[in-house]
């Protein structure tokens, strides 16, 4: 069988691109090193959050958003400072993506059957000036069905194309080389791996049972980032974030290893913004892991008190949910790889959510009954399971006992009960008035002016040491690896740019391997809901551009 295009990687960006290509009647070879169970890649595991601007759901919640405000927020967060070189295409992609999020993105997905949870979330709240980092308004739209619900329409399009003979899908095919001829990428070669029954996310065998070589007019790389490769993360770790952590947990399966970045570079592609990455600071070790060092991220509300490993409260604006990389820098520069939340039962039952489709069965299963149960007293069942079985949780009836158990958990004995008590008592005194100089309390009260936060996300302000709000809870927070913000530089068609600044003939890229577009559409920081969206947009852009090239 001859192919018009070869897609390397069957994650979200890959199946979006393949869908666009086959819709034009072109033939696609879809290759992936993992078993068929992993079709859809990391997106399947996601919470399903998407960045939308001025959506009907925002307007229904009383949120006044605009393309201009979103672009202001994007620029303030991205901090593009390599405009004539590594950020040249990234900034063009960013502007095009904000236009997409404020324009046809919602309707395009709606036409494929994608629906959203009615309450819009407020991620990355910033805490700086108007032109600084963060979302000025809530924009985090959760897909009804979470990650699997977003993957489903594109998987359905691919499977229909398989049935119609337009897609040849070959899992367990690991690409080792992009074949070139006179500077033109003409095909791929690699290893056929032994068939595997490994479930989604589980480690699969790397035993080789054969070789392959295929040719096509166009090759598109959609193989993901480096989040499962801790060695490569440490190698590219930026000094601005302090020393690279010795201990991290993984928010993605270990096969997310960055292999295709090096392979694409050998074929002439240019990798830019290697030092930009996105790792979460609220990671907990999965008590029921799927992959090695499996980490889950807490999606926190703004009320928990955040302390470094020595028991010092982090300063403004490193509050829960405000500035991921700002907090990562503070943790790294503390000299330790972990930090602590201290909170109450009253806070955890309203403010703790866990990232991931499997940690939100109510949303993933589209169960209205289960979603409504979230308003009942007590934490959600997945959070309760971590409280009961997770090694990072400590629960106690009083603060002295809590601090003693925190010291016992780490074995470092870094925490002083008297120091932590002093800081919490000082904070609690600020609760007595409706006004305060503690900006975290101001932020909590401000958040509750937004109906969505008041209803399901932010607990009423109260004293941490109020016995009626207890018991007290401490959570050890690990750094959990996640996203690559740099990658293969691409133009607005998804064509990979070479060292000479010109497109490499025959080679395209989309998704995380291309920094979600242009080699780094986010710049230094993400506004959240933009990783899945970046895969959608870059996959669509590249797929449609490939169709034009093939015509």
Number of C-alpha atoms within 10 A of each C-alpha: 7 11 17 20 28 27 25 25 29 30 24 33 37 35 32 29 33 34 28 23 26 24 16 14 12 19 23 28 23 22 23 24 24 29 23 19 15 19 21 25 27 22 23 24 21 22 27 29 28 25 28 29 30 18 23 13 18 22 12 12 16 12 18 15 19 14 18 13 17 26 18 18 21 27 20 23 23 22 14 20 13 13 12 8 11 23 24 20 21 32 25 16 27 24 17 15 22 20 18 18 22 21 16 12 21 20 12 12 14 12 9 13 12 18 18 20 17 16 20 26 22 24 26 25 23 24 21 14 10 14 14 18 27 31 26 22 22 24 28 24 24 23 23 23 25 29 27 22 24 29 26 18 18 23 21 13 18 26 18 15 21 17 10 11 13 23 24 20 19 17 22 22 26 25 22 16 18 25 19 17 9 7 12 17 23 21 21 21 17 18 20 20 21 15 18 17 11 15 14 21 23 19 16 20 16 16 12 15 10 11 13 13 13 16 19 18 19 23 27 26 28 29 31 33 28 28 27 25 19 19 12 13 22 14 11 15 18 15 10 10 16 16 18 17 17 9 12 21 23 27 30 29 23 20 21 19 20 21 18 25 21 15 15 24 16 14 19 22 28 25 25 22 22 20 18 20 27 20 21 22 27 27 29 26 23 22 17 12 13 16 19 17 18 24 28 25 25 21 17 24 25 25 27 24 20 24 21 23 23 19 19 17 19 16 13 13 18 21 27 23 23 25 24 24 19 17 26 23 17 18 25 20 15 17 14 16 21 24 28 24 21 23 23 26 19 21 28 23 22 25 21 19 20 21 21 23 22 19 19 23 17 21 24 20 17 17 13 10 9 15 16 10 14 16 14 10 11 16 22 23 14 15 20 14 13 18 18 13 13 17 15 21 20 22 23 17 12 15 22 15 14 20 25 16 18 24 16 12 15 13 9 11 15 13 17 16 16 11 12 20 16 12 14 17 13 12 19 17 11 17 17 11 7 9 11 14 9 13 14 22 21 16 17 19 20 12 20 18 10 18 16 19 23 17 13 17 23 25 23 14 16 18 20 27 18 13 12 12 15 19 19 24 24 23 23 23 25 25 25 26 27 22 25 27 29 31 33 34 35 36 22 17 21 31 27 31 25 20 13 10 14 13 20 21 20 21 29 31 38 40 36 31 31 35 35 38 37 34 37 36 33 32 27 21 26 25 26 19 21 22 26 25 24 27 29 24 26 31 31 25 20 30 32 21 19 28 20 11 11 14 7
